[in-house]
Amino acid sequence: MGLALAGVVVVSGVLGHGAAAVSTWQGDAIALVGTLGWIGYTRGAVRFGALDPVEYSALTVIASWPVLLAVTAAASALGIAHRPGAAALLDAWPALLYVGVVSSSVAVLAFNVGVRALGALTATAFLNFVPVSALLLSALLGKPVTAAELIGTAMVVAALLIHTRLSRPAAGAPVGPAAAGPARNGYGPGSGVAAAVRRAPSSCGVAS
């Protein structure tokens, strides 16, 4: 994990590139707060392990509405944000549609499916890849990639590969329901409907 965090620092340019570099500490602070929020969100799968990814996604979306409304109202009252007019909404509707459908629905649901498949710990480790994906997108848009950014990317990828390798079960370890044990990070064969189905008697009335 330390190697991945070091790679994130290098990729994001937190250390700067000399005296003439433009300070980005405000954006870095916001990104840090957002990352901590994602970590808490991912760990929430442990507390609500009986929910499947669709149910957990829906629960968190519904629970976030009061927070979003409160923040919007506070920002409007303080003059930080202003209510957009009809023309502004008309111009911004493609971006709003993308944010609402792709990044706020499809992406979150896909992330929760990944948490179920990999476990919360591994999914949290993959959050370190966020600045790398941002770097790749900026490169596709024509931004030159520096040597430091390439080194940081290699550090993040290496850390994820090491983590994935160490997280694999040992060779020859028992597999299947007998070896599954309790649900991993709140998800798995020992939680929710799957466990209830295994414990339920046969509905056909045929003795085993």
C-alpha positions in Angstrom: 0.0 0.0 0.0 2.9 2.4 0.7 4.3 1.8 -2.7 0.9 2.6 -4.3 0.5 5.8 -2.2 4.0 6.9 -3.2 3.1 6.4 -6.8 0.0 8.4 -6.4 2.0 11.3 -5.0 4.4 11.2 -7.9 1.7 10.9 -10.5 -0.5 13.7 -9.1 2.5 16.1 -8.8 2.0 16.9 -5.1 5.7 17.3 -4.6 5.8 20.0 -7.4 8.2 20.4 -10.3 10.3 23.2 -9.2 9.8 26.8 -8.0 7.9 27.8 -11.1 5.3 25.1 -10.7 1.7 26.2 -10.1 0.4 25.1 -6.6 -2.4 22.7 -6.7 -2.8 22.0 -3.0 -6.5 23.0 -3.0 -7.4 20.5 -5.6 -5.2 17.9 -4.0 -7.0 18.4 -0.7 -10.4 18.0 -2.3 -9.2 14.9 -4.0 -7.9 13.5 -0.7 -11.3 14.2 1.0 -13.0 12.5 -1.9 -10.7 9.5 -1.7 -11.4 9.2 2.1 -15.1 9.3 1.3 -14.7 6.5 -1.2 -12.8 4.4 1.3 -15.6 4.9 3.8 -18.2 4.1 1.2 -16.4 0.9 0.3 -16.0 -0.2 3.9 -19.8 0.4 4.3 -20.2 -2.8 2.3 -19.1 -4.6 5.5 -21.8 -3.1 7.6 -24.5 -3.7 5.1 -23.2 -7.1 3.9 -26.6 -8.6 3.5 -27.4 -6.2 0.6 -26.5 -7.1 -2.9 -24.7 -4.4 -5.1 -27.9 -3.1 -6.5 -29.5 -2.7 -3.1 -26.5 -1.1 -1.5 -26.1 1.3 -4.4 -29.8 2.3 -4.1 -29.5 2.7 -0.4 -26.6 5.0 -0.6 -28.1 7.1 -3.4 -31.3 7.6 -1.3 -29.3 8.4 1.8 -27.2 11.0 0.0 -30.1 13.2 -1.1 -30.5 15.0 2.2 -26.8 15.7 2.3 -26.7 17.0 -1.3 -29.7 19.3 -0.6 -28.2 20.6 2.6 -24.9 21.4 0.9 -26.6 23.0 -2.0 -28.8 25.2 0.2 -25.8 26.3 2.3 -23.7 27.1 -0.8 -26.6 29.2 -2.2 -27.1 31.0 1.1 -23.4 31.9 1.3 -23.3 33.0 -2.3 -20.8 30.3 -3.3 -23.3 28.8 -5.8 -26.1 30.3 -7.7 -29.3 28.8 -9.2 -28.7 28.3 -12.9 -31.1 29.8 -15.4 -33.0 27.9 -18.1 -30.5 28.7 -20.8 -27.6 27.4 -18.6 -29.5 24.2 -17.9 -30.2 23.7 -21.6 -26.5 24.1 -22.4 -25.4 21.7 -19.6 -28.0 18.9 -20.0 -25.6 16.6 -21.9 -23.1 16.9 -19.1 -25.8 16.5 -16.5 -27.1 13.4 -18.3 -23.6 11.9 -18.4 -23.0 12.6 -14.7 -26.4 11.2 -13.7 -26.3 8.0 -15.8 -22.7 7.0 -16.4 -20.7 8.3 -13.4 -23.4 8.3 -10.8 -25.3 5.1 -11.8 -23.4 2.7 -14.0 -20.0 3.4 -12.6 -21.1 3.2 -8.9 -23.0 0.0 -9.6 -20.0 -1.5 -11.4 -17.7 -0.5 -8.5 -20.0 -2.2 -6.0 -20.1 -5.3 -8.1 -16.3 -5.2 -8.1 -16.3 -4.9 -4.3 -18.5 -8.0 -4.0 -16.2 -9.9 -6.3 -12.8 -8.7 -4.9 -13.6 -7.7 -1.4 -13.5 -4.3 0.2 -9.7 -4.4 0.9 -8.7 -5.1 -2.7 -11.3 -2.7 -4.1 -9.9 0.1 -1.8 -6.4 -0.6 -3.1 -7.6 -0.1 -6.6 -8.7 3.5 -5.7 -5.0 4.3 -6.1 -5.5 3.8 -9.9 -7.7 6.9 -10.1 -4.9 9.4 -10.8 -3.4 7.0 -13.3 -6.6 6.8 -15.2 -6.8 10.6 -15.1 -3.3 10.7 -16.5 -4.2 8.4 -19.3 -7.2 10.4 -20.3 -5.2 13.7 -20.3 -2.6 12.0 -22.5 -5.4 11.0 -24.9 -6.4 14.7 -25.0 -2.9 15.7 -26.0 -1.2 16.6 -22.6 2.5 15.6 -22.6 3.4 12.9 -20.1 6.4 13.6 -18.0 9.0 11.0 -16.8 7.9 11.5 -13.2 4.3 10.6 -14.1 5.5 7.5 -16.0 7.5 6.4 -12.9 4.5 7.1 -10.6 2.3 5.1 -12.9 4.7 2.1 -12.8 4.8 2.3 -9.0 1.0 2.2 -8.7 0.7 -0.7 -11.2 3.5 -2.6 -9.5 1.8 -2.1 -6.1 -1.5 -3.4 -7.4 0.1 -6.4 -9.0 1.9 -7.2 -5.8 -1.3 -6.8 -3.7 -3.3 -9.0 -6.1 -0.5 -11.7 -6.0 -0.4 -11.7 -2.2 -4.2 -11.8 -2.0 -4.5 -15.0 -3.9 -5.1 -18.2 -1.9 -2.1 -20.5 -1.4 -1.7 -23.3 -3.9 -3.4 -26.5 -2.8 -5.7 -24.6 -0.4 -9.3 -26.1 -0.2 -11.8 -24.3 -2.3 -15.6 -24.4 -2.4 -18.3 -23.7 0.2 -16.5 -25.6 2.9 -13.5 -23.4 2.5 -15.4 -20.2 2.0 -16.1 -19.5 5.7 -17.8 -16.3 6.7 -18.5 -13.7 4.1 -15.5 -11.7 3.0 -15.8 -8.1 3.8 -19.5 -8.4 4.2 -19.9 -10.0 0.8 -19.7 -13.6 -0.3 -21.2 -17.0 -0.1 -21.8 -16.7 3.7 -24.0 -13.7 3.5 -27.5 -12.6 2.4 -29.7 -14.7 0.2 -27.0 -17.2 -0.6 -26.6 -18.3 3.0 -30.4 -18.4 3.5 -30.8 -20.6 0.4 -28.2 -23.1 1.6 -29.8 -23.3 5.1 -33.3 -23.7 3.8 -34.9 -27.2 3.6 -35.7 -28.6 0.2 -39.0 -27.3 -1.1 -39.6 -30.6 -3.0 -40.0 -32.7 0.1 -37.4 -35.2 -1.1 -35.1 -36.5 1.7 -31.5 -36.6 0.9 
